Amino acid sequence: MGIINVSPDSFSGDGLDSLDAAVAQAQRFVAEGADILDVGGESTRPNSAPISVDEELRRVIPVLERLAGKVKVPLSVDTYKFEVARRALDAGAEMLNDIWGLKQEPRLAELAAERGVPVILMSNQRDKPQKNIVPAVLSDLKRAIDLALDAGVPWENIIVDPGVGFGKTLEQNLELVRRLDELKALGRPILLGTSRKSMIGLVLDLPPEQRLEGTAASVAIGIAGGADMVRVHDVKEMIRVCRMSDAIVRSK
């Protein structure tokens, strides 16, 4: 999953401030082998200020409209706002990526069910930090899965994300990646998003633009632990990491 950030204050420094730049990056990611493009208009970095629905729509809808039908991979929208999600699906998105796992807006499950699209449910502890992180994440994701199923989302349309970097300490983030295989108990595909995140910066003492190797290590270990999807900024390099990791871990 290639990240298309149209938020100028993105933590990773890759925020795009023009439609042409976003479209060009998306096309490059597809050429490099991305299977999905995830378009987001609001920064999710810690302590970032939320933006209005209108501003988020202004950022993401033109990108989705330009890309829909022009790229050969599905488009995902990274949002937790109902109206943004609805309009994004109208504009050509085919997947919802909810960083709050239906906590902020449970109606996203109804929307996903109505439109027949997959939904990514993330475990986010920014509202309530936890001490025992793996049991907390498992419990939170089970809650989100149950909400989605109750709303009519088919079982096969649910993907889970442990939420590395969202309300967790450095030690908890490292523990989640190390114990990722425990999420297999949920029975759903696992999305892992570690790309350029602060846990890599804290371990290696490096700024976001220098976290490629750290990202590669976390992606490889994540795949060994059961990750089915990885959300990344550096598609070309991480495609190679994924293919090599898959050849070792999942080849028959």
Secondary structure in CASP SS format (residue, H / E / C, confidence):
PFRMAT SS
TARGET T0000
AUTHOR 0000-0000-0000
METHOD secondary structure of the structure
MODEL  1
M C 1.00
G E 1.00
I E 1.00
I E 1.00
N E 1.00
V C 1.00
S C 1.00
P C 1.00
D C 1.00
S C 1.00
F C 1.00
S C 1.00
G C 1.00
D C 1.00
G C 1.00
L C 1.00
D C 1.00
S C 1.00
L H 1.00
D H 1.00
A H 1.00
A H 1.00
V H 1.00
A H 1.00
Q H 1.00
A H 1.00
Q H 1.00
R H 1.00
F H 1.00
V H 1.00
A H 1.00
E H 1.00
G C 1.00
A C 1.00
D C 1.00
I C 1.00
L E 1.00
D E 1.00
V E 1.00
G E 1.00
G C 1.00
E C 1.00
S C 1.00
T C 1.00
R C 1.00
P C 1.00
N C 1.00
S C 1.00
A C 1.00
P C 1.00
I C 1.00
S C 1.00
V H 1.00
D H 1.00
E H 1.00
E H 1.00
L H 1.00
R H 1.00
R H 1.00
V H 1.00
I H 1.00
P H 1.00
V H 1.00
L H 1.00
E H 1.00
R H 1.00
L H 1.00
A C 1.00
G C 1.00
K C 1.00
V C 1.00
K C 1.00
V C 1.00
P C 1.00
L E 1.00
S E 1.00
V E 1.00
D E 1.00
T C 1.00
Y C 1.00
K C 1.00
F H 1.00
E H 1.00
V H 1.00
A H 1.00
R H 1.00
R H 1.00
A H 1.00
L H 1.00
D H 1.00
A H 1.00
G C 1.00
A C 1.00
E C 1.00
M E 1.00
L E 1.00
N E 1.00
D E 1.00
I C 1.00
W C 1.00
G C 1.00
L C 1.00
K C 1.00
Q C 1.00
E C 1.00
P C 1.00
R H 1.00
L H 1.00
A H 1.00
E H 1.00
L H 1.00
A H 1.00
A H 1.00
E H 1.00
R H 1.00
G C 1.00
V C 1.00
P C 1.00
V E 1.00
I E 1.00
L E 1.00
M E 1.00
S C 1.00
N C 1.00
Q C 1.00
R C 1.00
D C 1.00
K C 1.00
P C 1.00
Q C 1.00
K C 1.00
N C 1.00
I H 1.00
V H 1.00
P H 1.00
A H 1.00
V H 1.00
L H 1.00
S H 1.00
D H 1.00
L H 1.00
K H 1.00
R H 1.00
A H 1.00
I H 1.00
D H 1.00
L H 1.00
A H 1.00
L H 1.00
D H 1.00
A C 1.00
G C 1.00
V C 1.00
P C 1.00
W H 1.00
E H 1.00
N H 1.00
I E 1.00
I E 1.00
V E 1.00
D E 1.00
P C 1.00
G C 1.00
V C 1.00
G C 1.00
F C 1.00
G C 1.00
K C 1.00
T C 1.00
L H 1.00
E H 1.00
Q H 1.00
N H 1.00
L H 1.00
E H 1.00
L H 1.00
V H 1.00
R H 1.00
R C 1.00
L H 1.00
D H 1.00
E H 1.00
L H 1.00
K H 1.00
A H 1.00
L H 1.00
G C 1.00
R C 1.00
P C 1.00
I E 1.00
L E 1.00
L E 1.00
G C 1.00
T C 1.00
S C 1.00
R C 1.00
K C 1.00
S H 1.00
M H 1.00
I H 1.00
G H 1.00
L H 1.00
V H 1.00
L H 1.00
D C 1.00
L C 1.00
P C 1.00
P H 1.00
E H 1.00
Q H 1.00
R C 1.00
L H 1.00
E H 1.00
G H 1.00
T H 1.00
A H 1.00
A H 1.00
S H 1.00
V H 1.00
A H 1.00
I H 1.00
G H 1.00
I H 1.00
A H 1.00
G C 1.00
G C 1.00
A C 1.00
D C 1.00
M E 1.00
V E 1.00
R C 1.00
V E 1.00
H C 1.00
D C 1.00
V H 1.00
K H 1.00
E H 1.00
M H 1.00
I H 1.00
R H 1.00
V H 1.00
C H 1.00
R H 1.00
M H 1.00
S H 1.00
D H 1.00
A H 1.00
I H 1.00
V H 1.00
R C 1.00
S C 1.00
K C 1.00
END
